[in-house]
Amino acid sequence: MIPDPYCRAAFDFIRQHLEADPAGTRQEYAEIEKGLTKRGILFQGKPLPICIAPALMRQAHLKPLQDQMRRLVRVLAKLEEPLRTTQWLDRLGISRTEQQLIQWPSRLKAGEYISRVDGFLDFSNGEIGYQIVELNVDSPGGAAFMDECVRLLKKTSLWKRLAKEFPGRYLATDSRDLPLLLKSWEQWGGKGKPRIAVVDWITVNTASEFELLKLRYNRLGYETVICDPRELEYRDGKLLDYDGKVIDLVYRRVLVEDLLAHAEAARPFLNAYREEAVCVVNSFACKPLTVKSLLSWVHRPEFETLLNKSDLTFLRSLVPWTTIVEDGPLLDKLRQEREQTILKPADGYGGQGLYLGWEMDDLAWERAIEEAVKDRYVAQRRVHIPHAEFPVPLEDGWKFEDFRFDFDPYMFGAAVADPLVRVSDSDVTNVKAGAQIAATWVMSD
């Protein structure tokens, strides 16, 4: 994955191993798919599309990226409070209903949230750089899925031999999520062991991930339940689950906009949060950090009042030119720079509603611009997407193809966990758009 001789040697080892026993290693992959199905780790009714080979990098490559991500979390923490003002929430295009939730009190320290940074590695200057295209701070999922996938991968002959020939590690998330939740519980003022609820609609694609979290936390001695917001009750200053038992700590996976879309059904949960009767991670204060419209302000003068020069320079080095699409002279710029521009919803997720200018003709691009003006989109300068070879399963073996890939570190506060890597044959690196996912093997130096 990284243009480095040691990484290349590790990749050659992977290729040789798979090609030396195509039928046997393909059977091992079939066992992984059976394991995923048995554990309910499915996407759209099929086993989660996991690549048998990991993305490869050395610790020396990862460390500067980890340092950047830790600093990024510290910078975002500085933004959390000022972005909760009505002035900035209006600038970000956040509705007044959402603003009320965001401005409700929270006892949690800024920066203590579970997040994921979506972006691409950049090798153009002879060093490893990084470009952020999205921030997922509201309620990112998938980390527990990755841990479970790697448990299955580690049983294969490929991973066993890779670990022996090229020693390294997978940065598991299961040692980071519960400590972050418990740290937040203490900051909130909680005492003793909290009773935990993972809260989201039971119909979402990641519902089986909640079972993994429940099993993990229960195994570590923390009673945990999975609750749909519609099952909760708020009575006598306590948030109660479907059995009438008190919930102390909520790991919120339900998105803010989805809660508001069913606000009456979710009223007990919302009331408990507003009255600070339950500790909720992530708090609603995180929402302004996750909208794409935030990136549209990073390069504007108004943002200079929020950060010191050093932090602002750092943030601007990571974020490509991004702007809200509005009627006026900007539209001529978008028409002229179609080949270098992407349009995306200012508050969307899951790779939905994307328009890649370089894949469209002028007429289709004009229609996309019209929609962008009407439905509040951002325009973002195209970033270079790196390529790497990954194996693709055939009926009785493997073929190797060149894929585009992204690099999306999970963050637990300032702790960096496994970067989610999505490999795709298109410029939309999203599982909903057909991408596979790969774990990252960080090789010792």
Beta strands, then each sheet from edge to edge (+ up, - down):
strand 1: 42-43
strand 2: 46-47
strand 3: 55-58
strand 4: 114-122
strand 5: 129-136
strand 6: 168-169
strand 7: 196-199
strand 8: 224-227
strand 9: 233-235
strand 10: 238-240
strand 11: 246-247
strand 12: 249-252
strand 13: 279-281
strand 14: 322-324
strand 15: 341-345
strand 16: 355-356
strand 17: 377-381
strand 18: 387-393
strand 19: 398-405
strand 20: 408-412
strand 21: 415-424
strand 22: 436-438
strand 23: 440-443
sheet 1: 1+ 2-
sheet 2: 3+ 23+ 6-
sheet 3: 5+ 4- 20+ 21- 19+ 18-
sheet 4: 5+ 4- 20+ 21- 22+
sheet 5: 8+ 7+ 12+ 13+
sheet 6: 9+ 10- 11+
sheet 7: 14+ 17- 15+ 16-
end
